[in-house]
Amino acid sequence: MSTLGEKIRDLRKKKGFTLDQLAELSKSSKSYVWELENKDPPRPSGEKLALIAAALDVTADYLLGAEAEPGTAEDKAFFRKYQKMDAPQKQQIREMLDIINRTRK
């Protein structure tokens, strides 16, 4: 299991961000981001963690280990809406996704 610092570093590198870039996107300092990646255990504030998660397109819960898979808050909100739909609406959504996927090939 990855630590918070490892997750931040791995996601930052996958996005191609430098420490400076992630710091700027998350309204943090370069040294703060470095400390999160390298100190054990890191102690981020909730506000800073949310900003870093948003910059990395994941949820704070994923960074903290409460979720196994990365996902954006927007994706999770969409899925919650989908879960509340009735069966015919869900079928329409699945059909639209099939159409979209066919046009991408």
Secondary structure, DSSP 8 states (H G I E B T S, - for coil): ---HHHHHHHHHHHHT--HHHHHHHTT--HHHHHHHHHSSS----HHHHHHHHHHTTS-HHHHHTS-SS---HHHHHHHHHHHHS-HHHHHHHHHHHHHHHHHH-
